[in-house]
Amino acid sequence: MIVALFVGDALNAEFSRSIAAFFVLSMLSLIGSYVCLLREIFIATHTHLQRTLQMPM
């Protein structure tokens, strides 16, 4: 993104909308990856808790 801004300035091209769109998409993908990570942690801890409770003593 930074390179595109510099190239756009050097060539007097208008890349601001595309840069903004890519930035929004990157933030949405980052949020999505955090949601997937939290879901994976929830599944792992839930599975571990179930296995711990089912162990015969």
Secondary structure, 3 states (H helix, E strand, C coil): CHHHHHHHHHCCCCCHHHHHHHHHHHHHHHHHHHHHHHHHHHHHHHHHHHHHHHCCC
